[in-house]
Amino acid sequence: MNDTASPAGSQDRYDYIIVGAGSAGCVLANRLTENGRHKVLLLEAGPSDRRFWVQVPIGYGKTFYNPEVNWMYQSEPIPGLNNRTNYVPRGKILGGSSSINAMVYSRGQAGDFEDWEAMGNKGWGWKDVLQTYRKMEDHALGSGPFHGAGGPLHVDDIRNAVHPLSHLYVKAGQEAGLKYTPDLNGETIEGVGLYQVTTKNGYRWSSSRAYLWPAQGRANLRVVTGAFATRILFEGKRAVGIAYRREGREAAAYANREVILSGGSINSPQLLQLSGVGPADLLKRVGIPVHHESPAVGQQMQDHVCYDYIFKASRPSLNNELYPWWGKLKVGLQYILTRKGPLSLSVNQGGGYFRSRPGLDRPNIQLYFSPLTYEKALPGVKKLMGPDPFPGFIVSVSPCRPTSRGHLEIRSSDPAQAPAIQLNLMSTNHDMQEIVEGVRFMQKLVAAPSLASVIAERLHPTPNQATDDEIAADIRARAYSVFHPCGSCRMGPDPQEAVVDPRLRVHGLTGLRIVDSSIFPTVTSGNINAPSIMVGERGAEFVLADAK
C-alpha cells in the first residue's frame, strides 16, 4: 500500500526496510514482496512519481532544476575543470534518477563486469550479469542470447521514430570509419547507431513504473513518501532500524531481518556517515561518535565526463518543433492524441562506442548525438531547459572508464545539510589523453559528408588545427559531469578498500546491505541506469537466498 498520510509509528516492525525508492530500491520492493512471505517498508524522501512531466519522456527538461523531485546537489570546485563547480542532479521521487534521467539504456561492456569479478567480486562476471539483464528486460528486439522478453523493464528500439538528423549522424559515423551497430546492447557495443531507451507506449518506463507500480497493491508492502532518513539504528554491530523525518515529525521503523540502503551514490554514503559508519577522522571532525570505522565510505567516487561540439544547422532540427509556441502546441497535441512525436522520445538519440587508438582491447569512448541545442540554466536557478530559437545539434564524447576518483563527506551532523561532493573529474593524465583522442575523432566525424552538409555555423568546436594542449584547455573550460556518479560504497573483498562484500553486505556489520550504484567497483561503459537496476535485481536475489 502507499502511505501518504501518516508516518509509521515508533514500534513499526518489518522484515526488511529499504531506504530509497530509486532505480534499485523499486526493484527490491517488488522482488522482496512478490512471494508474499516478507513484510517490507520502502522509505522515499521525495513524492509520488504520478506526475505528467515525469511520465512524459522529454519532460526531464522540466524536472532538471525542480527541487520538489530533484536533490539538485552542487559539487565542490573541481581542480581538473578550472575549479568550476558541477551540477549533480539526483532523483528525489519514486523511481529516483530513473524518473528524471534521459532514459538511455546502456548495459556496459562484458569487459566491465569481467573487471569487477577480477577485483575479487565472485559472481559478478559477464555471464552472471547478462542473465540478470535478460531477466529484467522486456526488450523490443525480443528474446535471444543477449536480450530478454517479458521482464518488468521495457526497452524501446526507436530507430523508426528518431529525428532525420539522427540518421544523418549514423551515416556520418560510418563515413568516419565506424561500423553500423543496430543493437548497441548486443553482442558488442562497438560502432555507431541509435540508442535504445526505457519507454513504453510513449511513457517513461522508470524503475518505479516497471517494478513499484505493479507491487503497490500488495498487502505486505508499505511505501512511505516524504520520509527523509536521518540515521541507521544499531544494536551493537547489527542494524535494526531507521530513524526518519516526515512532515516535521521524528519517526522510526525496525527491521527483523535487514536494513537495505538504496539511496544512491550520494545519499547512501551520506547516511552511513551520519550513522557513525565511515572514516574515523571525518566522523570525529564533525562530532559524530564512531560506531564502526569503514575507511572506504564516500571514497572512490567515479563519474563520466562529457564534452560537446555545438552547431547551428542548415536543416530543421528538434529546435524548430520545440521552440515556437505553435510548435509546442503541435507536438503537445500529437503526444496527447497518439503518444508519439518528440515528447515521447529522449533527445539523446544517436551514439555509439569506439576505440580511440590502436592496441585497446575494447571501446573506450562513448558518443552522443542530440538533434537539438538548448540553453542550460545556471545551477540553482529555477529555469527550465529550453531549446534555442535556431536549428541546431550537439555531438559529444565521453570516456568510458575514467581513472579519476573523487569522494563525498558530510559537512556536519545535520542530516539536512548537503554533503561535500568532490567529483575530482579530469584529475589524471590518462583521462585527459582519452578525451583529447575522442575530440580528434569527433573532428573527423563532423567533417564527414553527411554531417558537414548540414552545418550552418560552428558554435563551440575547437579548430581542427588546435594543438592537444589547446583542446585540453577548452575541455577544462567546458566539459561537465554527465551525471553518472557511482562507486562511493564500492564492492570488494577488502574492508579497508571496499564497503560491501560481493553479496552487498556491509563489511563488519550485520543486518545491513547497500544495493545501488554506489557499490560499483568501477564505473561501467556508458549510462549507468541499466546497471543500477541490474544491481537491484541481484541484490534482491542475495537477500532472498540468505533468508532461506
N, C-alpha and C positions, 0 to 999 in steps of 0.2 A: 504494500500500500504506500501511497505518497503522503507524507506528513508535512503540511504547510501551515499548520495552525499552532500547535503547542510543542514545546521541547520535551524530549524524553525525560522521565523522572530520574532522580539521582540513583535509584537502585534498578534501573532497567538493565536486564541481562540478555545477552545474545550469545550464540555460539561464536560468531565472527563479527567484528566491526571493521568496516572498510572506510578509510579516511580519504575522501576524494573520489568524485564520480566522473573521472576523466576517461581518457582513451582506454586505459587498463582497468580502472575501477568499475566501469559499467560492465565489462566482460566478467569480472569477478562476481558482481552482484547477480548476474544471470546464472553463471555456471555453479555457484555455490548454493543456489536455491532450487535448481531445477529438479533435484531428486526428492525434494520435499522434506528432507531429514534435518536440515540445519536452519536455524533462525539467524537472520543476517540483518545488521543495521548498516546502511550506507549514508555517510555524512558528507554533505557538499556545502561549501561556503557560499556558493552562488545560487542563482534562481533556477527555475524550470527552463528548459530549452524550447518550450512550446511557444515560440515567438516567430513571427513572419520572417523577419530578416535573418534569423538563424537558420530556418529551414530552406529559404531561397538560396541556392548555391552562391550566386555572386554577391549575396548580402554581406559577405565578410568585409566588404568595404565600409559597411556601416557599423560593424562590431569592432573594428580595428582600434578605435580610440573611445570605446564605450565602457566607462568604469563599472557599469552595472554587471557586465558579463566578462570583463577582461581585467586582470590584475594590473596591467599597464605598468610593469616594472621598468626601471631605468638602470642601466649598468653604471659601474664606476668608469671614470675616464680610462680609455684603453691605450696604453703606450704605443702599440703597433699600428694604431689608426690615428696617429697625431693627437693622442689624448682626447679624442672625441668620445662622448658617451654614445651608447646604442640603446635603442628602444628594445624592450624584452616583453612582448605581449604573451600572455598565458591565459588560457580559458578559465573563467570563474563562473561556471554554469554546468548544468548536467551535460555530459559529453566532453567537458574540459576543452582542450585545444582542438579536438576533432569537431567541435561545434563552431569554431571561429577561423579555421585554417583554410588554405587554398585547395584542399581535397585531393592533391596529387597522391596517387597510390604507388609507392616505390618500396619494394621489399628489401632492397640491398642486394649485394652480390653473395654468391656462395662463399667466396673467399673471406668475406667479412666474418661469417659465422665459423668458418674453419679457424680463423684467428682467435675467436672467442674460446673455442674448445682448446686450442693450443696453449692458451693462457691459464689452463687448469680448470676450465669450466666444462666438465664432462656432461655430455648430453645436449650441448648447445651447438653442435656442428650442423652443417647444411642439411644433411639427410634428416635429422630430427626436426629442425626448424621448418623445412619445406612441408613436412607432413602437418605441422600445426597451421601453416599458411593455407594449405589445401582444406583443412577442417573448417577454418573460419570464413573462407571465401564463398560467395555466390557470384562467380565471375561471368561476365557477359560472353567470354570466349568458350565457356563450357568446361566440363570436367576433362582432365587429361593429366599427363605426367607432371605438369607444372602448375596446374590450377585446380581448384575445387569448385563444385556447384552445389547449391542448396544450403550453404552455410549462412550465418547471420549477416555478414558484411557484403553488401552488393558492390561490385566493382564494374563501372561502365567503360565501354570502349566508345570513345567519342569521335572516331575518325570521320564519320559522316555528318557531324554537327559543328565542327570547328570552323573558324573564320577562314576564308580563302587565303589570307596571308600566311596562315599556319602551314598550309600545303606548300606554298612557295618556299617557306623556311625549310621544310623537309627536303624539298628538291635541291635547295642551295647546299644543304648538308652533304648530299650525295655528290654534288659538283665539287665540294671541297675535299672529297675523299673518304667520307664515311659511308658505310653500308646502311641501307634502309632496314630498320628493325621494326616489324609490325607489332611486336609484343615486347615492350620494354620491361616486362616481368617474366619473360620466357626463359628458355634455356640459357640465354646470355642477355645481358642488358646493353651490351656494346652496340653502338650505332646511333642513328638519328631516327626519330619517329614522333608519334603523338602520345602524350601521356594518358594513362587510364586514371579515372577519378572515382571517388567514393560518392556517387549519386545514384538515385533510382527514381525513375518516372518523374524527373525534373526536380526532385528534392535532394537536399544534402542528406547523405546516409552516414551520419556520425555514429560513434560508438554508442551513444545514448539511444539513437533511433534503432540501431541494429540489435543491441543487446538489452538495454534497460527497458525500453517501451514494452517489449513482449513479456517482461518479467514483472512489471509493476502491479499486476493484479494478483500476484502470489501472496498468500496469507503469511508466509514465512519471510517476507522481505519488507523492511521498513526503510523508506527513503526520506531523509530529513534535509530539506534545503535551508539555506541561510544559516548553516551550522558551521561556525568558524572554530576549528580545533586549536586549542591553546597548549596542551601538553599531553604526553602519554602518561598514564598512571601505571606505576610499578608496585609489585610486592617483591622485594629483593631484586633478583635479576629477571623476574618474569613480568612481561607486560600484561596487565589485567583490564585495562580500560582506557578511555579517552575523556578528557575534560574539554568542554567546548562552550562557546557563547552563542546565544541565539536570542534575537530581539532584546538585547540588553541584559539578559539573564545568564547566569552561570548554570551549567548542567554537566552531568557525567553519565556515561554508559559503560557497562562492563562486559567483558568477553570471557566466556568459559574456555574457549579454545585458543583463538588468536586475534590479535590486532594486526591489521594489514594496512600499511601506508601506501596510498596510490595518489599522492599529491603532485607527482611530477618532479622534475629536476630542480625546481626552486623550493617548492613547499615541503617536500619530504625531508631533505636535509635541514631545512629551517626548523621543522617540528622536532626532529631528533635533537638538534642543538638546544632548543628551548626546553627540552625534557632532560637535559643533562647528559646527552649521549653525543660525543664528538671529541674534538681535540681539547685536551685538558687546559692548555694555556688560554685558548679562546674562551672557554666556559668560565674560567676564573676571572678573566679580564672583564667580562660583562656581569659578573656577580651571580652566576648560576652554579649551584653545587654539582660537582662531577658525580653523576650516577654510574656512568660506565664510559671509560675512556676508549674512543674509537677514532684514531687519528685521521682516517680517510673520509669521514663525514664532511661533505661540502668540497672535497678536493677533486682533482682530475676532471673538472667540468670541460666539456668539449662542445663545439658548435661549428656549423658550416658558415663560411664567408661567401658573399655573393658580390659580383662586380658587373655593372651594366654598361652597355652601349645603347644610347637612345637616339632614335632617328625620327624626323618628320618623313611622312610617306607621300608618294605621288599618287597613291590609290587610297580609297576609303579603308579605314580600319574600324575597330570597335568604337573608337572615339566618335566617329560620325553617327553611330547609333545611340551612344550613351550620353553624349554631351548636350545636344539641343533638347529643349523641352518637348518638342514634338517627337523626337527620337525616344526619349524616356517613356512617353505615353504609348508609343507604338510597341516597344519591346515589353512594356508592362502588360498591355492588353494581350500580346502574343503569349506571354507566360501564363497569365490568368486563364486564358481560353484553351491553351494547348499544352502547358508545362514544357514548352520548348523555347528556343531562342537564346540570346546571350545571357539572360538571367538564370538559365538552367545549367550554365557551364562555369568552369574556372577560367580565369584569364591566363593562367599558366597552361598553355595548350600544346606547344611543341617542346621538344627537348631531346635528350639522349646522353650518352656517356662515351668517352673516348680516352685513348692513351696519349698523353701529351709528348711522349718521347719514346724512342725505341728501347727495348730491354725490359719494359714493365710487364709483369705477369697478368695484369688486369687493368681495366679502365680506372683512371684516377681523377677525371674531371667530369662534372655534370654540366649539361647545357639546359638553358631555359629559353623559351620564346613566348612573348606575350604580344598579341596583336592590338595593343592598347598602350598609351602612355598616360600617366596621371601624376598629379601633384600630391606629395605626402605632407600632411600637416606636421608641424613641429611636435615632438613628443610632449605629451601633457596637454596639448591644445585640443579642445573639443570640436574637431572639424572632421568631416567625412572625407575620405579619399575621393577625389573627383577626376574624371577624365579631362584631358587637355582639349582646348577648342579647335585643334587641328588634327588631321590624321597622323598616326604615328605608331611605332612599335619598339619593343625592347628586346635585345638579345643579351643574355647573361651567361657567365661562367661561375662555377663553384667547385673548388677542390673537394674530392670525396672523403679523404681520410687525413684531415689536418693533424699535425703533431703538437700544435699549441694547446696548452692546458690552463684553464682558469680555476677559480674557486669561489665559494659562497660562504659568507659569515654573517651571523646575526649581529646587529649593532648594539643590542641591549636585551634585557629580559622581557621587554614588552612585545607580546606576540603580534600586536597590530603594526609595529614598525617594520617596514620592508627591509629585507636583508641587503647587505652589500654584495653585489654581484660583479665580480671581476671576470669578464669573459676572456680577457688576455688574448684576443684574436691577433693573428699575424705576428706572433712573437718568435717564430723560428725561421731560419733561412730556408728550410725545406718548404714551408707553406708559401713564402713569397716566391720561390722559384716555380712552384707548381702553378700558382695563379698567373704569373707572368707568361708561362708557357701556354696557359689557357687563353690568355688575351691574344697571343700571337696567332693561335688557331682562329680565334674569333675574328681577327682582322681578315684572315683568309675566307672565313665563312661569309662575312658581309660583302666581300668583294666578288663572291660567286655570282654568276649572271642573274640567277633568279631573284636574289635579294638586291643586288646592285641596281637592277632595273626599276625598283620601286622606292629607292631612296631619293627623297627630295632635298633633304638637308641633314648634315651630320651634327647633332646637338651636343653629344658628350662622348665622342670617341677620341682616344689618343691617336695622333697621326701615325701612319704606317712607318714613317721614318724615325719615330721616337725611339730613344735608347731604352734598354731594360730598366735603367735607373729612373728614367722619366716616367715610364709606365708604372713602376713601383711607387713613385711619388703620388701619382694620380690614384692608385689603389689605396694608399694610406689616407688620401683625402676624401675618397668617395665610397669605398667598399663598406659593407654593412653585414651584420648578422642576418642570416636567412631564417632565424627563429627555430633552430633545431638543438637547443641545449640538452645535454644528456651527460651521464657518467658521474654525477656528483655523489652517488652512493653505490659505487660500482661493485660488480660481482667479481669474486675471485677467491682462491683458497687461503690467502694470507691475511689475517685480521689486521696487520699493520698497513697493508696496501689496499685492502678492499673492505666494504661494509657488510656485504651479504655473501653467503656461500652459494654454490651452484643451484641450490634449491630455494634460493632467495630468502633464507633465514638470516637474521642479523647476527653477526658473529658475537659470541659471548653473552647473548641474551636468549631467553626462550619466550615463546608465545608472540613473537614479533617478526613480521616479514615486510619486505618492501617489494612492490610489484608495479613498476612503472619505468619510464625511460631513464630514470636516474641510475638504474642498475647496469646499463650498457657498459661493458668493459672498454669498448672503443665505439665511436660513432659509426653507424652504418653508411654505406654509399647511397646518398640520396635522402629524400624526405623521410622523416622518422615516425610518422603516424602509424603506418602499417606495422613496422617492428614493435611499436609500443602496444598495439592491440595484440600482436603475437605474444609478447611478454605476458599480457593479461591472461591469455589462454593457457600458456604453460604454467604460470603461477597458480591458476585455478587447479590444474591437474596435480601439481605438487601438494597443494593444500588438501585436496580430496583424498589423494593417495595416503597422506600422512594421518588422515582422520580415521582410517580403517583400523 
